[in-house]
């Protein structure tokens, strides 16, 4: 009898877990909307994150469905199987598992050409984003939407969670003159949206080239709340890119990615990229004390030292390779209160204040990441972080009004 009760409790727990787990757009497509792709020739924009919770890849699943013909794959930064390090160009080729042709969208070509799309009826997008404007997957999505709009092809987005929640929105709105592959549209650094919501916004706000609109369908998730962190969704974490190691990395990413636009190491070449930053000329204790004096919510800065090294399929030639760097670890002890974009301003301000002769900007990269040159210029002028942060508040408020129209989840 006792054994029977225990087995029942296990069964109930499993059933509840299955019911409450977030179901991603890929699952919903397969369970409820195969009519959208049956009898059609399909292209899929995806990578190693296009995994269903049971471990199967979206390409393999759709390729095995009767009357669905997958004719081409499109690889973003890091490639279809996610093994190419950050920033490295990717060549066209063939998917070794399925034999399906693969077109690279991270190299000379970032937008599908007419030739690439000519045999396709429907283009599907299924990639895990991290909630930052400068993460290139959403630029790839936008270019794919444009190409489909120009050729009259249907575009389907299989929605996935924003891993750092869909409620945190912060940072300056991208200015048109700083448009690049790390920011195409007038959205803030932390947009607080899913890829499906962004696709609707890009389309309906006429932000695609020449104001064109794609024939867009977003397959929504089920059981998803925008207040959920990724580790509350019941889904397995798969590194969205080689250096996006864990959810902790994603949480600090919109604070420390700006370090890429400087001569300070953003922690590439360690097991804690973006959580650790440093340089050979930094005194970790001095920098940590300075930053802790600002009493920023949810985070404590701890002094560290590290030596960046090459890591196969993750990092090639990191800053200060083989040199010991002093620096800090961002210990986020309360992620609900942590405001990473604002913290990014304080970190840059502190580096410039403490090391005015050593700290250098990579100017073009820094401005592209922020989507404006105002942050860099104000820091150079010695403006306080509080004053800098206020400069984006009015534009951010306008964005929040636009964003509200496209939210698919409570």
VEXGUNU-476283 format. One line per field, with one value per residue (C-alpha): chain; x, y, z. Coordinates in nm, 2 decimals, m for minus. Last residue first. Layout:
kette = A;...
xx = X;...
yy = Y;...
zz = Z;...
This chain:
kette = A;A;A;A;A;A;A;A;A;A;A;A;A;A;A;A;A;A;A;A;A;A;A;A;A;A;A;A;A;A;A;A;A;A;A;A;A;A;A;A;A;A;A;A;A;A;A;A;A;A;A;A;A;A;A;A;A;A;A;A;A;A;A;A;A;A;A;A;A;A;A;A;A;A;A;A;A;A;A;A;A;A;A;A;A;A;A;A;A;A;A;A;A;A;A;A;A;A;A;A;A;A;A;A;A;A;A;A;A;A;A;A;A;A;A;A;A;A;A;A;A;A;A;A;A;A;A;A;A;A;A;A;A;A;A;A;A;A;A;A;A;A;A;A;A;A;A;A;A;A;A;A;A;A;A;A;A;A;A;A;A;A;A;A;A;A;A;A;A;A;A;A;A;A;A;A;A;A;A;A;A;A;A;A;A;A;A;A;A;A;A;A;A;A;A;A;A;A;A;A;A;A;A;A;A;A;A;A;A;A;A;A;A;A;A;A;A;A;A;A;A;A;A;A;A;A;A;A;A;A;A;A;A;A;A;A;A;A;A;A;A;A;A;A;A;A;A;A;A;A;A;A;A;A;A;A;A;A;A;A;A;A;A;A;A;A;A;A;A;A;A;A;A;A;A;A;A;A;A;A;A;A;A;A;A;A;A;A;A;A;A;A;A;A;A;A;A;A;A;A;A;A;A;A;A;A;A;A;A;A;A;A;A;A;A;A;A;A;A;A;A;A;A;A;A;A;A;A;A;A;A;A;A;A;A;A;A;A;A;A;A;A;A;A;A;A;A;A;A;A;A;A;A;A;A;A;A;A;A;A;A;A;A;A;A;A;A;A;A;A;A;A;A;A;A;A;A;A;A;A;A;A;A;A;A;A;A;A;A;A;A;A;A;A;A;A;A;A;A;A;A;A;A;A;A;A;A;A;A;A
xx = 0.13;0.23;0.21;0.34;0.33;0.13;0.31;0.64;0.53;0.44;0.76;0.96;0.82;0.93;1.28;1.31;1.23;1.47;1.78;1.96;1.88;2.14;2.42;2.33;2.32;2.65;2.83;2.97;3.35;3.36;3.50;3.21;2.97;3.14;3.12;2.75;2.65;2.80;2.48;2.36;2.52;2.70;2.76;2.92;3.16;3.26;3.34;3.54;3.75;3.80;4.11;4.18;4.55;4.59;4.25;4.28;4.06;3.81;3.79;3.74;3.49;3.28;3.29;3.17;2.90;2.76;2.74;2.56;2.29;2.25;2.27;1.99;2.00;1.69;1.53;1.88;1.96;2.31;2.47;2.84;3.01;3.37;3.64;3.98;4.35;4.48;4.77;4.89;4.86;4.61;4.57;4.26;4.14;4.31;4.05;3.76;3.49;3.56;3.89;3.96;4.25;4.38;4.29;4.48;4.28;4.28;3.98;3.84;3.46;3.19;2.85;2.52;2.15;2.12;2.42;2.57;2.80;3.09;3.08;3.21;3.51;3.59;3.58;3.81;4.07;4.06;4.10;4.40;4.39;4.70;4.70;4.34;4.00;3.64;3.48;3.10;3.12;3.32;3.34;3.52;3.81;3.93;3.68;3.66;3.55;3.91;3.97;4.10;3.74;3.44;3.42;3.38;3.03;2.93;2.96;2.63;2.40;2.57;2.53;2.21;2.31;2.63;2.44;2.21;2.51;2.80;2.71;3.07;3.01;2.67;2.31;2.45;2.18;1.98;1.72;1.36;1.15;1.07;1.20;1.57;1.50;1.38;1.00;0.83;0.72;0.49;0.49;0.26;0.23;0.46;0.34;0.39;0.44;0.32;0.45;0.38;0.66;0.60;0.80;0.87;1.15;1.38;1.21;1.12;0.75;0.63;0.42;0.70;0.98;0.73;0.58;0.93;1.02;0.73;0.83;1.19;1.07;1.08;1.24;1.43;1.76;1.99;1.69;1.51;1.53;1.63;1.94;2.17;2.47;2.46;2.48;2.27;2.47;2.35;1.99;2.01;1.95;1.73;1.93;1.92;1.66;1.37;1.34;1.00;1.04;1.27;1.65;1.60;1.36;1.16;1.12;0.89;0.89;0.89;0.73;0.80;0.59;0.77;0.66;1.01;1.07;0.89;1.09;1.42;1.31;1.20;1.54;1.72;1.52;1.58;1.96;1.94;1.76;2.04;2.31;2.30;2.34;1.98;2.00;1.74;1.93;1.79;1.73;1.68;1.40;1.31;1.11;1.12;0.82;0.78;1.15;1.30;1.40;1.52;1.90;1.90;1.70;1.96;1.93;2.06;2.39;2.61;2.99;3.01;2.73;2.42;2.58;2.37;2.35;2.25;2.07;2.29;2.10;2.38;2.67;2.47;2.61;2.82;2.82;3.10;3.10;3.29;3.44;3.30;3.24;3.38;3.22;3.08;2.71;2.57;2.41;2.69;2.84;2.67;2.36;2.32;2.05;1.92;1.77;1.53;1.33;1.03;0.73;0.49;0.58;0.77;1.13;1.30;1.08;1.22;1.58;1.58;1.41;1.68;1.58;1.68;1.34;1.30;1.31;1.64;1.69;1.97;2.24;2.15;1.84;1.71;1.50;1.39;1.08;0.93;0.55;0.31;0.26;0.40;0.12;m0.10;0.16;0.01;m0.10;0.15;0.45;0.40;0.33;0.65;0.86;0.69;0.82;0.61;0.69;0.67;0.35;0.18;0.49;0.58;0.22;0.22;0.56;0.45;0.13;0.32;0.57;0.28;0.11;0.43;0.47;0.11;0.14;0.46;0.28;0.00
yy = 3.84;3.71;3.83;4.18;4.37;4.68;4.73;4.78;5.11;5.26;5.12;5.29;5.63;5.58;5.48;5.80;6.00;5.80;5.79;6.10;6.02;5.74;5.98;6.21;5.92;5.79;6.12;6.33;6.33;6.47;6.14;5.96;6.20;6.12;5.75;5.75;6.00;5.81;5.62;5.27;5.15;4.86;5.06;5.34;5.11;4.93;5.25;5.39;5.10;5.30;5.32;5.28;5.32;5.70;5.76;5.45;5.51;5.75;5.58;5.24;5.37;5.54;5.22;5.01;5.27;5.27;4.89;4.89;5.09;4.83;4.55;4.65;4.39;4.40;4.07;3.91;3.94;3.81;3.91;3.86;4.05;3.93;4.20;4.26;4.19;4.03;3.78;3.76;3.45;3.61;3.97;4.00;3.67;3.50;3.24;3.17;2.89;2.62;2.54;2.77;3.00;3.15;3.44;3.46;3.55;3.77;3.85;4.13;4.10;4.33;4.29;4.30;4.33;4.70;4.93;5.06;5.31;5.23;4.87;5.00;5.19;4.90;4.65;4.87;4.91;4.54;4.43;4.65;4.69;4.72;4.36;4.39;4.28;4.15;3.85;3.77;3.86;3.54;3.30;2.98;3.20;3.29;3.57;3.75;4.09;4.19;4.57;4.76;4.89;4.82;4.46;4.60;4.71;4.34;4.39;4.52;4.38;4.04;4.02;3.80;3.61;3.49;3.38;3.19;2.98;2.97;3.24;3.23;2.96;3.10;3.03;2.78;2.52;2.55;2.28;2.39;2.38;2.75;2.86;2.84;3.07;3.35;3.38;3.72;3.71;3.42;3.11;2.81;2.79;2.94;3.13;3.04;3.37;3.40;3.67;3.75;4.01;4.38;4.63;4.97;5.03;4.80;4.65;4.90;4.93;4.94;4.63;4.41;4.50;4.49;4.15;4.01;4.15;3.98;3.65;3.70;3.75;4.09;4.27;4.51;4.54;4.76;4.97;4.95;5.17;4.90;4.74;4.69;4.46;4.42;4.79;5.11;5.38;5.66;5.56;5.61;5.30;5.37;5.42;5.16;4.96;4.71;4.43;4.26;3.98;3.77;3.71;3.40;3.57;3.25;3.09;3.16;2.96;3.24;3.17;3.36;3.31;3.40;3.70;3.76;4.11;4.02;3.70;3.89;4.15;3.88;3.71;4.04;4.09;3.74;3.78;4.10;3.92;3.66;3.92;3.98;4.36;4.43;4.20;3.95;3.63;3.47;3.10;3.03;2.89;3.09;2.91;3.01;2.89;2.83;2.78;2.70;3.06;3.15;3.11;3.25;3.56;3.62;3.56;3.86;3.84;3.76;3.83;3.63;3.53;3.43;3.10;2.88;2.51;2.25;1.94;1.63;1.54;1.49;1.66;1.98;2.09;2.40;2.78;2.94;3.10;3.41;3.42;3.69;3.46;3.10;2.85;2.53;2.63;2.34;2.56;2.82;3.04;3.36;3.26;2.94;2.90;2.56;2.45;2.20;2.07;1.89;1.83;1.57;1.30;1.44;1.32;1.65;1.84;1.65;1.65;2.02;2.10;1.92;1.64;1.66;1.59;1.96;2.05;2.18;2.48;2.60;2.44;2.67;2.78;2.95;2.67;2.66;2.46;2.33;2.30;2.01;2.03;2.36;2.56;2.24;2.13;2.37;2.19;1.94;2.01;2.39;2.39;2.20;2.44;2.74;2.64;2.46;2.61;2.34;2.36;2.06;1.84;1.92;1.85;1.51;1.42;1.52;1.32;1.01;1.04;1.07;0.77;0.56;0.66;0.57;0.23;0.16;0.24;0.00
zz = m1.89;m2.24;m2.60;m2.56;m2.89;m2.80;m2.47;m2.66;m2.82;m2.48;m2.32;m2.61;m2.52;m2.15;m2.28;m2.48;m2.16;m1.93;m2.16;m2.03;m1.67;m1.67;m1.75;m1.46;m1.21;m1.35;m1.27;m1.56;m1.58;m1.94;m2.06;m1.90;m2.08;m2.41;m2.37;m2.27;m2.53;m2.83;m2.90;m2.97;m2.65;m2.82;m3.13;m2.93;m2.75;m3.07;m3.26;m2.96;m2.85;m2.54;m2.32;m1.95;m1.87;m1.82;m1.65;m1.43;m1.12;m1.27;m1.62;m1.46;m1.21;m1.48;m1.70;m1.40;m1.30;m1.66;m1.68;m1.34;m1.50;m1.77;m1.51;m1.27;m0.99;m0.77;m0.88;m0.92;m0.56;m0.48;m0.81;m0.74;m1.02;m1.00;m1.02;m1.16;m1.16;m1.47;m1.51;m1.86;m2.08;m2.32;m2.23;m2.45;m2.58;m2.88;m2.96;m2.72;m2.72;m2.97;m2.79;m2.50;m2.55;m2.22;m2.00;m1.67;m1.36;m1.05;m0.83;m0.61;m0.53;m0.64;m0.47;m0.65;m0.58;m0.55;m0.62;m0.30;m0.48;m0.24;m0.37;m0.70;m0.55;m0.31;m0.60;m0.81;m0.53;m0.44;m0.80;m0.87;m1.25;m1.46;m1.58;m1.69;m1.55;m1.59;m1.44;m1.47;m1.84;m1.91;m1.61;m1.73;m1.85;m2.20;m2.23;m1.90;m2.04;m2.05;m2.04;m2.34;m2.41;m2.63;m2.51;m2.16;m2.28;m2.26;m1.88;m1.76;m2.03;m1.98;m1.60;m1.60;m1.92;m1.75;m1.45;m1.68;m1.77;m2.01;m2.26;m2.39;m2.66;m2.77;m2.66;m2.40;m2.36;m2.04;m2.01;m1.97;m1.65;m1.69;m1.35;m1.45;m1.74;m1.51;m1.51;m1.48;m1.85;m1.77;m1.99;m1.95;m2.34;m2.59;m2.89;m3.25;m3.42;m3.78;m4.01;m4.38;m4.37;m4.39;m4.59;m4.44;m4.70;m4.50;m4.19;m3.92;m4.03;m3.66;m3.74;m3.86;m3.61;m3.33;m3.43;m3.46;m3.12;m2.96;m3.11;m3.01;m2.65;m2.49;m2.20;m2.43;m2.23;m2.45;m2.56;m2.90;m3.20;m3.46;m3.61;m3.32;m3.30;m3.68;m3.71;m3.66;m3.48;m3.71;m3.64;m3.26;m3.04;m2.74;m2.42;m2.14;m1.96;m1.98;m1.72;m1.74;m1.99;m1.77;m1.79;m2.00;m2.25;m2.32;m2.67;m2.96;m3.28;m3.54;m3.88;m4.20;m4.52;m4.84;m5.06;m5.19;m5.04;m4.72;m4.69;m4.72;m4.47;m4.22;m4.26;m4.20;m3.88;m3.75;m3.81;m3.62;m3.34;m3.33;m3.30;m2.93;m2.92;m2.81;m2.51;m2.40;m2.42;m2.74;m2.81;m3.18;m3.39;m3.71;m3.98;m4.35;m4.55;m4.93;m5.01;m5.35;m5.43;m5.08;m5.11;m5.47;m5.36;m5.09;m4.72;m4.51;m4.33;m4.63;m4.61;m4.29;m4.05;m4.24;m4.36;m4.58;m4.49;m4.74;m4.59;m4.55;m4.23;m3.97;m4.14;m4.22;m4.56;m4.63;m4.65;m4.45;m4.11;m4.01;m3.65;m3.42;m3.12;m3.16;m3.40;m3.24;m3.23;m3.43;m3.70;m3.69;m3.42;m3.56;m3.76;m3.97;m4.23;m4.32;m4.66;m4.82;m4.52;m4.69;m4.47;m4.62;m4.36;m4.06;m4.03;m4.14;m3.89;m3.60;m3.71;m3.78;m3.45;m3.26;m3.03;m2.66;m2.51;m2.42;m2.79;m2.92;m3.15;m2.92;m3.15;m3.43;m3.62;m3.93;m4.10;m4.46;m4.55;m4.87;m4.81;m4.82;m4.45;m4.31;m4.16;m4.12;m3.87;m3.62;m3.31;m3.16;m3.39;m3.39;m3.01;m2.94;m3.15;m2.98;m2.64;m2.37;m2.03;m1.76;m1.55;m1.71;m1.74;m1.38;m1.26;m1.44;m1.30;m0.94;m0.98;m1.11;m0.82;m0.57;m0.72;m0.70;m0.33;m0.25;m0.42;m0.23;0.09;0.00
